[in-house]
Amino acid sequence: MSEKQDDVSTGLTANSRRVTRHRSLLGAQIIFRNGNCSMTCLIADISETGALLRPLDMVLCPNKFVLRPRFDPPRECEVVWRKGELLGGP
């Protein structure tokens, strides 16, 4: 995607981000309720400071959780926005 092209999913341009996101399309687990619950999600893109996720069930996805990507270490996350079937953080 060029820097001037709009990101359709968030309405942001690439220049408006503090850190560039990279497309990943990797599977991950959203872990919540002190590790007692989990759900599958797809990481559409990710950076050092945020991610764009497509969880299996938006209704059940909490605002704070641990994201465990398939090939990377887990990280604590907080949802900043929700739109349709997507959710994201900074």
N, C-alpha and C positions, 0 to 999 in steps of 0.2 A: 504494500500500500504506500503510495507517495505521501509525503508529509503534508501536502495541501488537501488531500482527499479526506472527506469526513469518515469517521468510524460510524458505520450505520447503527451498530448495536448500542452505542452510548451517546451519540450526538456530539462527540468531542473530536477535535482535530488532533493529529499526532503532535503538533506544536504545543498544544495546551497541556500536555502531560509533563510532569517533572522528570520521570524516568520512562524510557522507551519500553513498551511491552513487546514480547516476542510470541508469535503463534506457537502453541504447543500441541493442542488436541490430544492431551494425555488423560488417561483415566486417573481418578483419585478417590479417596474416601473422605467424607465429612464426618468427623468424630465429635459427639456432643454428649451432654448429661454425664460428665465425669468419665467418659470413655465407655459408658454402658450402651450407647446407641450410635449407629453409623448409617450412612447412606452413600450411594455411589454418585459421583459427579464427573463431568468432563471439564477439564481446564482448557478453555478456548484460547486464552493467552495469559501470560504471566510476566511479572517484572520483580525486581527486588522489593518494591513497596506495595504491590497490589496484584490483583488477578481478576479475570472475567470468568465466571463459573456458570455452568449449566447443570444444576443439581437434578437428581431424579425426581424429587418432589419439592417444589417451591414452598408449599404450605407448611410442611414439616421442618424446613430448614431454619435453624435458629439464627439470631443475629450475631452470636459469638460461638466459635467452634474451632477445632483444630483441623487443618487441611493436611492430609497425608497423601502427597503425590506418589505415583508409582515408583519413580526413580530418584526422588529428592527427599531430604529430611522433612519431617512434619513442621508446620508453622501455625502459630495462633493467628486467627483471622477475625475481623469484625466487618459485617456487611455495612456498606455505606449507602448503596442504592440497590433497588430492585426494579426490573422492567421486563414484563412478560415472563419468559422462561429463563431470564438471565439475572445474575446478581454480581455485584462487584465491590471492590474496595479501591482505595486511592490508586 
